[in-house]
Amino acid sequence: MKQPRPLRLSRWSFLVLLLLSFAIVSCGSRDFTETFDSSGSWGQGDDADATGQVANGVYDMYVKSDSGLFWSTAGKSNLDMGTYELEATQTEGPLDNGYGLIFRVDNDLSNFLLFEISSDGFVWIGWCGNGCETTAEPLVGDGWFESKAIREGLNAANNLRVVYDATGLVFSVNGQEVGSVSSLDLAGLGMGDDIGLLVETLGHGGVRVAFDNVRYTPLVKE
C-alpha cells in the first residue's frame, strides 16, 4: 500500500527536451482532440531512460528507469477553463506506478497540474513547479490515496477527466469523482495552457502505457 508522501521526481526526459514547438495563440480556446492517427507535434524518441512513440493509433510510452517522471505535451496554447481528459492503459510492467494527465503546462514545461493513477488502485492529484524537481505538492489529501474507481491490472483501460471552471476543479476516473479543488490560484502557481501525458516509476522500471483520445473541450460561456 502506498504511503502518503510528497511527490519527488528525478529528472527531465528527452520527451520534454524535444517539445519546444507551440501552436499559434488564438483569440479563444478551441476544441482539441488527439487520436494519435498521426504524430502531430508530440515528441518521440528513445534514450537510456524512456521511449516514446506514436504507433498503432496510440502514444506508447515505455519507461526503463526505476525512478522518475516522464512526459510529453501536445504543444498547444490557450487551453483554459473546460474539460481535459484522456484514456490510458498499462500494458507491461509492475503495477506500483503512476500514469495519467498533466495540464495547464507552462511554456517552459516547468509548472503544471498533475492527475495520475496507478494500476494497483491509487490516485495522486497535485501541482508541480520547476519540472517537479523542487516542488510537487498534493492538492487532494496528503499524497497517494486509494480509489475503487480505478480498473486495476494490466490491459485495463481507464478514463481520466478534469472539469475546470470558475468554481474550481473536479477530477474523475471512469466517470466517478475522486477529488475536487476550489479557489485555486493558477496564475499564482505559474500555470500555463498546454496539455500532456505522463508515466512515473516508483522503484521499478519496465512500465509501458498506451495513451489515446486526449481531449480538451472549452467551457461553454452563457
N, C-alpha and C positions, 0 to 999 in steps of 0.2 A: 504493500500500500504506500502511495506517495505521501511524503510528509509536507506540510505547508512550508514554503520557502520563498525567498526572493529568487527570481529567475536570473541565473548567472550564465552568460553566453560568452563564447570564447573567441570568435574571430569573424572577420569579414570573409566572404567566399567569392569565388570567381563569378558567381551568379550576380553578385552585387556590382562588381567592378565592370562587367560588361554592359550594365544597364544605365547608360548615361544619355540616352536619347529620349526626348519627351515630346508629346503631342502639342500642337498649337493650341493655345488657350482660346476657348470660345467665349461668347458672351454669357452663356449659361450652361449648367450641367446638362449632359446628354446621356441617353441610354448607352450602355456599353455591355456587350456580350462577347465572350471568348469561348469558342467550342474547340479550339486547337485543331481546326482543319488545315491551318497553315501556321507558320512560325510567328508571323506578326513581329512585334518588337520585343518579344520575350528573349532573355538571354539563354544561350545554350553553350555547353562546353563540358570539359572533363579535366579534373585535376586530382591531386592526391587525396582530397577530402570529399569531393562530391561530383556527381554527374547530373546534368540537367538537359533534357531534350524534348522537343515536341515530336511525338511519334504515335501513329495509330489512333489519332483523334484525342489524345490526352497529353498533358505535360507530365512527363515521367521524371521524377527526381529520386536519385539514389545517393544516400549519404553513407560514405565509408568511414568517416571519422567517428570515434567513440563518443565525442562530446562536442557539441556546438550547434548553432542555429544557422541554417542556410535558406536563402530566399531569392525569389525572382519577382520583379514587378512588371506591370503592363506598359509602363512608360506613358501613362495617361496624366492629364491635368484637369483641374476644375471639377473633380468629383467631390461633391459637398454633401449636404443632407440628402438622405434617401435610403435605399436598401442595398446592402452588399451581401453577396452570397457566393458559395462555390460548393462543388461536390468533391469529396476526397475518399480514396480507397487505398488502404495499405495492402500491398501485395507480397511483401517479403520482410523478414527481419523480426527482431524482438518486439513484443507488444508494449513494453515500457518505453514510451517515446512521446513525441509531440508533433502535431502537424495541423495545418489549418490556414487561416486567413490573416493577412496584415492589410490595414487600410489607413487612410489619411497619412500616407507616407510623404515625407517632405522631399524637396529637390536634391538634398544631399544624401538621401537614403539613410538618415540617421535617426529621425524621430517618427514613430508610428504607433498606432493601436494594434494590439495583437490578440487574436482569438484562436486558441488551439485546443485540440482534444488529444487523447491518447487511445490506443487500441485496447487498453485494459480498463477503460471506463472513467477517465478523469478529464477535467476541464481546467484551462488557465486563461483568464481574461485580464489584460493589463495594458500598460504602455511602456515603450522603450525610448530612451534618449541616448544619443551618441552611439547609435547602432547596437544598443543593448550592452555595450562594453562597460559602461559606468552606471547606467540607470535602467532598471527594469522593475516596475512596481505593479503589483496586482491591484485591480480596481474592484474586483468582486472577491470577497473572502480574504484569506491570508496567503493564497497561492493556489496550488492544485486542490481541486475538490471533486468528489465523486459524483457521477450523474448516470441515472438509469436511461437517459435519453440516447446515449451512445450505443451504436451497434458495434459490439466488440469483436476482436479477432481479425484474422486476415481475410481479404476479399469481401469485406463488409463495407458497403458504400454509406457515407454519412454526408448529410447536407448541413452546412454551417451558414447561418443567416444573421445579419445585424440590421436592425431598423434604427436609423439615426434621424431624429428630428429635434425641434426646439426644446422638447421636454427631457431629452437625454438619449440613451441608447438601450436597446433591448436585444439580447443575444439568445439565439435559439439553435438547437440541434435536432434535426429531423422533425421540425415543427413543434418542438417542446421548448418552452422558455427555460433557460438555465441560469440567467442572471440579467441584471439591469443596472444602469448607472444614470444618475440625474445630476444636473447642474455641473457638467464637466466643461472646464475652460480649455478648449482645444487650442485656441490661439496662444494661451499662456504656456501650454505644453510644447509649443513649437511644431504642431502638426501640419502636414501638407495635404495633398489631394490626389495621391496615386493609390493604386490597389495592387496587392500581390499575394503570393502563396509561399508557404514555408514548411520546412521539416526540421525538427530538433531531435538530436540524440542525447540520451541521458545516461551514458556509461557504456553503451554497446552500439557499435556501428552496424552496417548492413541493412538499414531501413530504406525501403522503397515505397513510394507513394505515387499514385496516379491521380492527377487533378483534372477536373473537367467542369464545363458550364460555369465559368466565372462570370458573374453578372453585377452590374450596378444599374439601379433604376432611381432617377432623381425624385425628390419629394414633390408631390403634386401641390402646387400653390393654388389656393382657392381665391 
